[in-house]
Amino acid sequence: MDVSQVHGITRSMRSHPPGHYLFKIESFSLLAEAKVENFKSDTFEAGGQQWRLVLYPNGNEKSNGSGHISLYLEIVIEETGDFSLDWEVNVDFKLFVFDQIRDQYLAIKDMEVPVTRFYEMKKEWGFSQLLSQETFKNGENGYLVEDRCIFGAELFIIEPPSKLGQLSMIKNPSGGTITWKIENFSSLQQKFYSSPVKSVGDTKWYSMYLMVYPKGHVEGEGTHLSLYLALAEPNKFPPQRQVYVKYNLRLRDQIKSNHFQFKLPFEKCLDISTSSWGERKFMWLKDLKDSCKGYMVNDRITRSMRSHPPGHYLFKIESFSLLTEANVESFKSDTFEAGGHQRLVVYPNGNKMSNGSGYISLYLEIFIEKTENFSLYWEVNVDFKLFVFDQIRDQYLAIKDMEEPIRRFYEMKKEWGFSVLPTAVPREILLFSCKIRGYLTVYPKGLLEGEGTHLSIFLELAEPDKLPPQRQVYVKYNLRLRDQVQSNHFEFKPPVEKCFEISTKTWGYRTFVSLKDIKDSSKGYMVQDCLIVEAELLLISKLK
């Protein structure tokens, strides 16, 4: 008997056929040319179970079988009451290829893993490199003769022991997240606190809880927050029982959802002697108290959800991402009346002057026209909330400062609000479109510092006096001088970005291009005493 072995895979020749199944294929070349990855045989019975062979005529590419014949044994389990999700069948099997010239069977077996476990997540075992395509198709070897080949299987069921100990490794178990909200954290006085106990998985599993040392534990005392995962009632376990747990400990950022956790999860076997495990130096107390990080939310700022909308004003922003990319620090809504004239001020990328970087900042601003009704010593006291709409749940997040519920607006402080909001898209509509009433203004001989030397060119907002009070129009645009010969047009980069309003109705360049270059015929700007200037609007805002 010829025997060869490579990496635990034995190949031996024998004269008697496999004891359970033969699978004969006619016209193998047509099967190999068909656009199917694999082909499965009919089922056959062995050891009280149903089985079938799975053939990859061109090799199983997903298991490095390219250039080979791949062959597998698959168990066929009907979903009945006889089988639960944790079934398993242990099998000692060989797969075969018939040498039709020598009337011999090549038997292939994995001696490194002689008994193979078939179960719900692994119903197929075999060989991705059963035979190389070159060996299989070489007629002298007898495996493929007149485009015909024969495969086979032989298997024996290995019964489990009468007493079975089972270890199950369950990924993402049900109830596997323990969330603990600790109120009034800064006033906690005890050395440590424990969360409510929570059961993980079904009743056959375990109960766990969190332990926190607000002022640190052992080497973390006084400098860090210490945090642990603990096993509830470990003394009720059988002697030496271990529970392997892979888990993350996390401190939630309640504002930006930029939660803190270590890069690598903890992995630990918990038992009676080691019933808790975590990190003594989980987080610096100074970072915990940093309001910008959002780990400990100041109790003075309340955030609550409600179904009914705010009573005075809604400000809807379409194409919010374009607004964040625009080179403007803030954008103001139109004014609305509520005990006076107000408007909202949005900082789409946060108010950096008030530690709002990385957040949405939102403020309420009072708009006071300079009239005889208001002196320099005016003041308006306001009780207000600001809102962000949750469009999925049809709820409004209401944000209010409870420490100072009434704010004083006066000449030197016309704006109050919040530099830190949840990162969510905050109704009037701010709609980015491509329509604007405007025109170009050109000074042929220059303006101010460009006078006598340059062409000055500006984009100007038409009829700005017809805008509502304090209305802004954001515009991103290019100003261009056309080359009428070679189309090598002149323009500045990057484009201009500007908010136009009554007080700032024009914007451009006093020294746009030198008069010398304009008169240079090689540049093609002026042809037959004709000059072409244009403004290309890339992005504008439209309030309605």
C-alpha positions in Angstrom: 0.0 0.0 0.0 1.5 3.3 -1.1 1.2 6.0 1.7 2.3 9.6 1.6 1.8 12.3 4.2 2.0 16.1 4.0 1.1 18.4 6.9 -0.9 15.7 8.6 -2.9 14.7 5.5 -2.3 11.1 4.5 -3.0 9.7 1.0 -3.0 5.9 0.7 -4.1 3.4 -2.0 -6.4 0.5 -1.4 -8.4 -2.0 -3.5 -11.7 -2.1 -1.7 -14.2 0.8 -2.3 -15.4 3.2 0.4 -18.0 1.7 2.7 -20.7 4.4 2.4 -21.0 6.3 -0.9 -19.6 6.7 -4.4 -20.3 9.8 -6.5 -19.7 9.3 -10.3 -19.4 12.3 -12.6 -19.7 12.1 -16.4 -18.5 15.0 -18.6 -16.4 16.5 -15.9 -15.0 19.2 -18.2 -18.5 20.6 -18.8 -19.0 20.8 -15.0 -15.7 22.7 -14.7 -16.7 25.2 -17.4 -20.2 25.8 -15.8 -20.6 29.0 -13.9 -21.1 27.2 -10.5 -18.7 27.4 -7.7 -19.5 23.9 -6.3 -21.9 20.9 -6.9 -23.5 18.8 -4.2 -24.3 15.1 -4.5 -27.6 13.5 -3.4 -27.8 12.7 0.3 -26.8 9.3 1.7 -27.3 7.8 5.2 -24.4 6.8 7.5 -24.4 6.4 11.3 -28.0 7.5 11.5 -27.3 10.9 9.8 -27.8 12.3 6.3 -24.7 13.4 4.4 -23.6 14.5 1.0 -20.4 15.3 -0.9 -19.6 18.9 -2.0 -17.2 19.2 -5.0 -15.4 22.3 -6.1 -14.3 21.3 -9.7 -12.1 24.4 -10.0 -11.0 24.5 -6.3 -12.4 26.5 -3.3 -10.7 29.8 -3.8 -11.8 31.1 -0.3 -9.7 28.3 1.3 -6.6 28.5 -0.9 -7.9 25.8 -3.2 -7.1 27.6 -6.5 -5.4 25.2 -9.0 -6.8 22.1 -7.1 -9.8 19.9 -6.8 -11.6 20.6 -3.5 -13.9 18.0 -1.9 -15.9 18.1 1.4 -18.2 16.0 3.5 -21.3 17.9 4.6 -23.9 16.9 7.2 -27.5 17.6 6.2 -29.6 18.5 9.3 -33.3 19.1 8.9 -34.5 21.7 11.4 -36.7 19.5 13.6 -37.3 19.1 17.3 -34.7 16.4 17.4 -31.9 18.9 17.0 -31.2 21.9 19.2 -28.9 24.7 18.3 -26.1 23.1 20.4 -26.1 19.7 18.5 -22.8 18.1 17.5 -21.7 15.0 15.6 -18.2 13.7 15.9 -16.9 11.8 12.9 -13.9 9.8 11.8 -14.0 10.0 7.9 -12.0 9.5 4.7 -12.7 10.9 1.2 -11.8 9.0 -1.9 -10.8 9.4 -5.6 -11.0 6.3 -7.9 -7.9 5.4 -10.0 -9.8 3.8 -13.0 -6.7 2.4 -14.7 -5.3 0.5 -11.7 -8.7 -0.2 -10.1 -7.5 1.3 -6.9 -9.0 4.0 -4.5 -6.9 6.9 -3.3 -8.0 7.4 0.4 -7.4 10.9 1.9 -7.5 11.5 5.7 -6.5 14.2 8.1 -4.4 12.4 10.7 -3.7 15.6 12.6 -7.4 15.9 13.4 -8.7 12.3 13.0 -12.1 13.0 14.6 -13.9 16.0 13.3 -16.7 17.8 15.0 -19.7 18.8 12.9 -22.1 21.3 14.5 -24.4 24.2 13.7 -21.7 26.7 12.7 -19.5 24.1 10.9 -21.4 21.5 8.9 -18.7 20.9 6.2 -15.3 19.4 6.5 -12.8 18.2 3.9 -9.9 19.2 1.7 -9.4 22.4 -0.3 -6.3 20.8 -1.9 -7.5 17.3 -2.5 -5.5 16.9 -5.7 -3.8 19.5 -7.9 -5.6 20.1 -11.3 -2.4 18.9 -13.1 -2.4 15.6 -11.2 -6.1 15.1 -11.5 -6.3 15.7 -15.3 -3.2 13.7 -16.2 -4.7 10.6 -17.9 -1.8 8.4 -16.7 -2.9 8.8 -13.1 -6.3 7.3 -13.9 -8.4 9.8 -11.9 -10.0 11.4 -15.0 -10.6 8.9 -17.8 -12.8 9.8 -20.9 -13.9 12.9 -19.0 -15.3 10.6 -16.2 -14.3 10.6 -12.5 -15.5 8.9 -9.3 -15.3 10.2 -5.7 -16.4 8.5 -2.5 -16.8 8.8 1.3 -16.5 6.5 4.3 -17.3 7.6 7.8 -17.8 6.4 11.4 -19.7 8.2 14.1 -17.8 8.6 17.4 -20.2 8.6 20.3 -19.7 11.2 23.0 -18.7 10.1 26.6 -21.5 9.3 29.1 -20.5 12.4 31.1 -20.1 15.6 29.2 -18.6 18.9 30.4 -19.4 21.7 28.0 -17.7 25.1 27.6 -19.6 27.5 25.4 -18.0 30.7 24.1 -20.8 33.1 23.3 -20.1 36.2 21.2 -22.1 39.3 22.1 -24.4 37.6 24.7 -27.9 38.9 25.3 -28.0 41.5 28.1 -24.3 41.9 27.7 -24.2 45.6 28.3 -24.5 47.0 31.9 -25.3 50.7 31.8 -25.1 52.6 35.1 -26.1 56.2 35.4 -24.5 57.7 38.6 -26.4 60.8 39.8 -24.7 63.6 41.8 -21.3 62.0 41.2 -19.3 64.9 42.5 -20.9 64.7 46.0 -20.2 60.9 46.5 -18.4 60.3 49.8 -18.1 56.5 50.1 -14.9 54.7 49.1 -16.7 52.6 46.4 -20.2 52.0 44.9 -21.8 49.1 43.2 -24.3 49.1 40.3 -27.4 47.0 40.3 -26.8 43.4 39.5 -27.6 42.3 35.9 -28.0 38.8 34.5 -26.1 38.1 31.4 -27.7 35.6 28.9 -30.4 33.2 30.2 -30.8 31.9 33.7 -28.1 29.3 33.2 -25.5 32.0 32.9 -24.1 34.6 35.4 -25.0 37.8 37.1 -22.5 40.7 37.1 -22.2 44.3 38.2 -19.9 47.3 38.1 -17.8 48.7 40.9 -16.6 52.3 40.9 -14.2 54.1 43.2 -15.0 57.8 42.7 -11.7 58.9 44.2 -9.6 56.0 43.0 -8.4 52.7 44.5 -4.8 51.7 45.7 -2.3 53.4 43.3 -5.1 55.3 41.6 -6.3 56.9 44.8 -6.6 60.7 44.7 -5.7 60.9 41.0 -7.9 58.5 39.0 -11.3 57.0 38.7 -11.1 53.2 39.3 -13.6 50.9 37.5 -14.2 47.2 37.7 -16.5 44.4 36.4 -17.5 42.0 39.2 -19.1 38.6 39.4 -22.2 38.4 41.6 -22.3 35.7 44.3 -19.1 33.8 43.2 -19.3 31.7 46.4 -22.3 29.8 44.9 -20.1 28.4 42.1 -18.8 24.9 42.1 -15.3 24.7 43.5 -12.7 26.1 41.0 -15.4 27.1 38.5 -14.0 29.7 36.1 -15.9 32.2 34.0 -13.9 33.6 31.0 -15.0 37.1 30.1 -13.9 39.4 27.3 -15.3 42.9 27.9 -14.9 46.7 27.5 -15.2 49.1 30.4 -16.5 52.4 29.1 -17.1 55.9 30.3 -19.8 57.5 28.2 -19.4 61.0 26.7 -23.0 62.3 27.2 -22.6 65.2 24.7 -20.6 64.1 21.7 -20.8 60.3 22.2 -17.0 60.2 22.0 -16.9 57.5 24.7 -13.7 56.6 26.5 -12.4 53.0 26.7 -9.1 51.3 26.4 -8.1 50.2 22.9 -7.9 46.5 23.9 -10.7 44.8 25.7 -10.1 43.1 29.1 -9.8 39.3 29.0 -10.0 37.5 32.4 -11.1 34.3 34.0 -13.2 35.2 37.0 -13.7 32.8 40.0 -14.1 32.7 43.7 -10.5 34.0 44.3 -10.7 36.7 41.6 -14.3 37.8 41.4 -13.6 41.3 40.0 -11.3 42.8 37.4 -10.8 46.2 36.0 -8.5 49.2 36.0 -7.3 51.1 39.1 -6.2 54.0 36.9 -9.1 54.0 34.5 -9.3 57.8 34.0 -7.6 60.9 35.4 -10.0 62.8 37.7 -9.0 66.0 36.0 -10.2 64.6 32.7 -13.3 63.4 34.3 -14.2 66.9 35.6 -13.3 68.6 32.2 -16.7 69.8 31.0 -15.5 69.9 27.4 -15.1 66.1 27.5 -18.7 65.4 28.4 -18.1 62.6 30.9 -19.6 64.3 33.8 -22.4 66.6 32.6 -23.0 69.6 34.8 -26.3 69.3 36.6 -27.0 73.0 35.9 -27.6 72.2 32.2 -30.7 70.0 31.8 -31.4 68.1 28.7 -34.9 66.5 28.3 -36.9 65.1 25.5 -40.5 66.2 24.7 -43.0 65.6 21.9 -44.4 69.1 21.4 -42.4 71.7 19.4 -41.1 75.0 20.9 -43.7 77.7 21.1 -42.0 80.5 19.3 -39.5 79.6 16.5 -38.1 76.8 14.4 -35.0 77.1 12.3 -34.5 74.4 9.7 -31.2 73.9 8.0 -30.9 72.0 4.7 -27.5 70.8 3.4 -26.0 71.2 6.9 -22.7 69.7 5.7 -22.2 72.5 3.2 -22.7 75.0 6.0 -20.0 73.3 8.1 -17.6 73.4 5.2 -18.3 77.1 4.5 -15.7 79.5 5.7 -18.0 81.3 8.1 -17.8 81.0 11.9 -21.6 81.5 12.6 -24.9 82.0 10.8 -27.9 84.0 12.0 -31.5 83.3 11.4 -34.1 85.9 10.5 -35.5 87.8 13.5 -38.7 86.6 15.1 -41.0 88.3 17.7 -41.4 86.9 21.2 -41.7 89.7 23.7 -39.4 91.6 21.4 -37.2 90.7 18.5 -34.9 87.7 18.7 -32.9 85.5 16.4 -30.9 82.3 16.6 -27.1 82.2 16.1 -25.7 78.8 15.0 -22.0 78.0 15.1 -21.9 74.8 12.8 -18.4 73.9 13.9 -18.7 75.2 17.5 -17.9 78.5 19.1 -14.1 78.2 19.5 -14.0 81.3 21.7 -16.1 79.5 24.3 -14.5 76.0 24.2 -17.1 74.8 21.7 -14.7 73.2 19.2 -16.0 69.9 17.9 -19.6 70.7 19.0 -22.6 72.5 17.7 -23.0 75.9 19.4 -26.4 77.6 19.6 -27.4 81.0 21.0 -30.4 83.2 21.4 -29.6 86.8 20.4 -31.8 89.9 21.1 -32.1 92.4 18.2 -32.4 95.9 19.4 -32.9 98.7 16.8 -31.4 102.0 17.9 -34.6 103.9 18.7 -35.6 106.4 21.4 -37.5 103.5 23.1 -34.2 102.0 24.2 -31.5 103.8 26.1 -27.9 102.6 26.6 -29.1 101.2 30.0 -31.9 98.9 28.7 -32.2 95.3 29.8 -34.5 92.4 29.1 -34.8 89.4 31.4 -35.7 86.2 29.7 -36.5 82.6 30.7 -35.7 80.5 27.6 -34.9 77.0 26.3 -33.2 76.0 23.1 -34.1 72.9 21.1 -32.7 70.3 18.7 -35.2 68.1 16.8 -34.7 64.4 16.8 -36.1 63.7 13.3 -36.1 59.9 13.7 -38.1 59.7 17.0 -40.1 62.9 16.4 -38.9 64.3 19.7 -37.4 67.6 20.7 -34.3 67.8 22.9 -34.9 70.8 25.2 -31.8 72.4 26.7 -31.9 74.8 29.6 -29.6 76.3 32.2 -31.2 75.5 35.6 -28.6 77.3 37.6 -29.5 80.6 36.0 -33.0 80.0 34.5 -33.5 83.8 33.8 -30.9 85.5 31.7 -30.3 89.3 31.5 -29.9 90.7 28.0 -28.4 94.2 27.9 -26.3 96.4 25.7 -23.0 94.6 26.4 -24.5 91.1 26.5 -27.0 90.5 23.7 -26.4 86.8 23.3 -26.9 83.8 25.6 -26.9 80.1 24.9 -24.8 77.0 24.8 -21.4 76.4 23.4 -21.7 72.7 23.7 -24.7 70.9 22.1 -25.1 67.3 21.0 -23.7 66.8 17.5 -27.1 66.7 15.8 -28.6 68.6 12.9 -30.6 71.3 14.5 -37.4 75.3 11.1 -37.7 79.0 8.6 -35.4 77.2 6.1 -31.8 77.9 5.3 -31.6 76.4 1.9 -28.5 76.3 -0.3 -29.5 77.1 -3.9 -28.1 78.9 -7.0 -30.3 82.0 -7.3 -29.4 85.5 -6.2 -30.2 89.1 -7.3 -26.9 90.7 -7.7 -24.5 92.3 -10.2 -20.9 93.0 -10.9 -19.3 96.3 -10.2 -16.1 97.2 -12.1 -13.7 100.2 -11.6 -11.8 100.3 -15.0 -9.0 102.5 -13.5 -9.1 101.0 -10.0 -10.4 102.0 -6.6 -8.5 103.3 -3.6 -5.1 101.4 -3.4 -5.7 100.0 -6.8 -6.4 103.4 -8.4 -4.3 104.0 -11.5 -2.6 100.6 -11.4 -5.3 97.9 -11.3 -8.7 96.8 -12.4 -11.1 96.6 -9.3 -14.0 94.2 -9.4 -16.7 93.4 -6.9 -19.8 91.3 -6.5 -22.7 93.4 -5.2 -26.0 92.4 -3.7 -28.9 94.1 -5.5 -31.5 96.0 -3.4 -30.1 95.0 0.0 -32.5 97.5 1.6 -35.4 95.2 0.8 -33.9 92.5 2.9 -35.5 91.8 6.3 -33.6 93.4 9.2 -30.2 91.7 9.8 -30.8 89.2 7.0 -27.6 87.5 5.8 -26.9 86.0 2.4 -23.9 83.6 2.4 -22.2 83.4 -1.0 -19.2 81.4 -2.2 -18.0 82.6 -5.6 -15.2 83.1 -8.1 -14.5 86.5 -9.8 -12.9 85.9 -13.2 -11.4 87.8 -16.1 -11.8 85.8 -19.3 -8.9 85.1 -21.7 -10.7 85.5 -25.0 -7.9 83.9 -27.0 -6.5 80.8 -25.2 -9.2 80.4 -22.4 -6.4 80.8 -19.8 -8.7 82.8 -17.6 -7.6 84.8 -14.6 -9.1 84.3 -11.1 -7.9 84.1 -7.5 -7.9 80.8 -5.5 -9.5 79.9 -3.2 -13.0 81.2 -4.0 -14.4 84.2 -2.0 -16.7 83.3 0.9 -18.7 86.1 2.4 -22.0 86.9 4.2 -23.7 89.8 2.4 -26.1 92.1 4.3 -27.2 95.7 4.4 -24.0 96.9 6.0 -21.8 94.7 3.8 -23.4 94.6 0.3 -20.3 94.3 -1.8 -17.2 92.2 -1.7 -14.3 91.7 -4.1 -10.8 92.9 -5.0 -9.4 96.5 -5.3 -6.3 95.1 -7.0 -7.8 92.3 -9.0 -5.5 92.4 -12.1 -2.9 95.0 -13.2 -3.9 97.4 -16.0 -0.5 96.5 -17.6 -1.6 92.9 -17.9 -5.0 93.9 -19.3 -3.4 95.8 -22.1 -0.9 93.0 -22.8 -2.4 91.5 -26.1 -0.6 88.2 -25.5 -2.7 87.5 -22.4 -6.0 87.8 -24.4 -7.9 89.7 -21.8 -8.9 92.6 -24.0 -9.8 91.9 -27.6 -10.9 94.7 -30.0 -11.4 96.9 -26.9 -13.7 94.3 -25.3 -13.2 93.0 -21.8 -15.2 90.1 -20.3 -15.6 89.7 -16.5 -17.8 87.2 -14.8 -18.8 85.9 -11.4 -19.3 82.2 -10.9 -21.6 81.4 -7.9 -20.6 78.1 -6.3 -22.8 78.2 -3.3 -25.3 80.6 -1.8 -27.9 80.6 1.0 -31.5 81.5 0.8 -33.7 82.2 3.8 -37.4 81.9 3.6 
